[in-house]
Amino acid sequence: DSLHSPACSAETATPKTGNSPSLEQRRELLKKARDDNARVRAELRQQDDRGHYSDCDPLHSEVKKLQEARKLLRRPA
């Protein structure tokens, strides 16, 4: 039947051969991705501290609005 053509199953099934990334390699890649993510976020935070994001930056003004709204919500009525 056409659903289980060799080409199809070869792509979907994980090969038991050595060419698939091992669990260790996957962990390393995941760790690296996390580190990159953390570094980028740290850089963005530093830029933010230095005031690189002006209020005319649409995303930044959205963030400001959200922060203001959060302050209002936290304040007891």
C-alpha positions as a Markdown table, in Angstrom:
| # | Residue | x | y | z |
|---|---|---|---|---|
| 1 | Asp | 0.0 | 0.0 | 0.0 |
| 2 | Ser | 1.2 | 3.5 | -0.9 |
| 3 | Leu | 1.0 | 4.9 | 2.7 |
| 4 | His | 3.9 | 2.7 | 3.8 |
| 5 | Ser | 6.2 | 3.3 | 0.8 |
| 6 | Pro | 9.9 | 2.7 | 1.7 |
| 7 | Ala | 10.8 | 6.4 | 1.1 |
| 8 | Cys | 8.1 | 7.5 | 3.5 |
| 9 | Ser | 9.0 | 5.2 | 6.3 |
| 10 | Ala | 12.7 | 5.8 | 5.9 |
| 11 | Glu | 12.1 | 9.5 | 6.7 |
| 12 | Thr | 9.7 | 9.1 | 9.6 |
| 13 | Ala | 11.3 | 6.1 | 11.3 |
| 14 | Thr | 14.4 | 6.9 | 13.3 |
| 15 | Pro | 17.3 | 4.9 | 11.9 |
| 16 | Lys | 19.1 | 2.6 | 14.3 |
| 17 | Thr | 22.3 | 3.4 | 12.6 |
| 18 | Gly | 25.0 | 5.7 | 13.8 |
| 19 | Asn | 24.1 | 8.6 | 11.5 |
| 20 | Ser | 21.3 | 9.9 | 13.7 |
| 21 | Pro | 22.4 | 12.3 | 16.4 |
| 22 | Ser | 22.9 | 10.4 | 19.7 |
| 23 | Leu | 21.2 | 11.5 | 22.9 |
| 24 | Glu | 24.4 | 13.0 | 24.1 |
| 25 | Gln | 24.7 | 15.1 | 20.9 |
| 26 | Arg | 21.1 | 16.2 | 21.2 |
| 27 | Arg | 21.8 | 17.3 | 24.8 |
| 28 | Glu | 24.8 | 19.2 | 23.8 |
| 29 | Leu | 22.9 | 21.0 | 21.0 |
| 30 | Leu | 20.0 | 21.8 | 23.4 |
| 31 | Lys | 22.5 | 23.1 | 26.0 |
| 32 | Lys | 24.2 | 25.3 | 23.3 |
| 33 | Ala | 20.9 | 26.6 | 22.2 |
| 34 | Arg | 20.0 | 27.5 | 25.7 |
| 35 | Asp | 23.3 | 29.2 | 26.3 |
| 36 | Asp | 22.9 | 31.2 | 23.0 |
| 37 | Asn | 19.4 | 32.2 | 24.1 |
| 38 | Ala | 20.5 | 33.3 | 27.5 |
| 39 | Arg | 23.4 | 35.3 | 26.0 |
| 40 | Val | 21.1 | 37.1 | 23.5 |
| 41 | Arg | 18.6 | 37.9 | 26.2 |
| 42 | Ala | 21.4 | 39.3 | 28.4 |
| 43 | Glu | 22.6 | 41.4 | 25.5 |
| 44 | Leu | 19.1 | 42.7 | 25.0 |
| 45 | Arg | 18.8 | 43.5 | 28.6 |
| 46 | Gln | 22.0 | 45.5 | 28.6 |
| 47 | Gln | 20.9 | 47.4 | 25.5 |
| 48 | Asp | 17.6 | 48.1 | 27.3 |
| 49 | Asp | 19.5 | 49.4 | 30.4 |
| 50 | Arg | 21.6 | 51.7 | 28.2 |
| 51 | Gly | 18.4 | 53.1 | 26.7 |
| 52 | His | 18.9 | 51.8 | 23.2 |
| 53 | Tyr | 15.2 | 51.2 | 22.9 |
| 54 | Ser | 13.5 | 54.5 | 22.4 |
| 55 | Asp | 9.9 | 55.0 | 23.1 |
| 56 | Cys | 9.2 | 55.3 | 19.4 |
| 57 | Asp | 10.2 | 51.6 | 19.0 |
| 58 | Pro | 6.7 | 50.0 | 18.7 |
| 59 | Leu | 7.6 | 46.9 | 20.6 |
| 60 | His | 9.2 | 48.8 | 23.4 |
| 61 | Ser | 6.2 | 51.1 | 23.8 |
| 62 | Glu | 4.0 | 48.0 | 23.9 |
| 63 | Val | 6.2 | 46.6 | 26.7 |
| 64 | Lys | 5.9 | 50.0 | 28.5 |
| 65 | Lys | 2.1 | 49.9 | 28.2 |
| 66 | Leu | 2.1 | 46.3 | 29.6 |
| 67 | Gln | 4.3 | 47.3 | 32.5 |
| 68 | Glu | 2.1 | 50.3 | 33.3 |
| 69 | Ala | -1.0 | 48.1 | 33.2 |
| 70 | Arg | 0.6 | 45.6 | 35.5 |
| 71 | Lys | 1.4 | 48.3 | 38.0 |
| 72 | Leu | -2.2 | 49.4 | 37.9 |
| 73 | Leu | -3.4 | 45.8 | 38.5 |
| 74 | Arg | -1.0 | 45.3 | 41.4 |
| 75 | Arg | -2.1 | 48.5 | 43.1 |
| 76 | Pro | -4.8 | 47.7 | 45.6 |
| 77 | Ala | -8.1 | 49.4 | 44.8 |
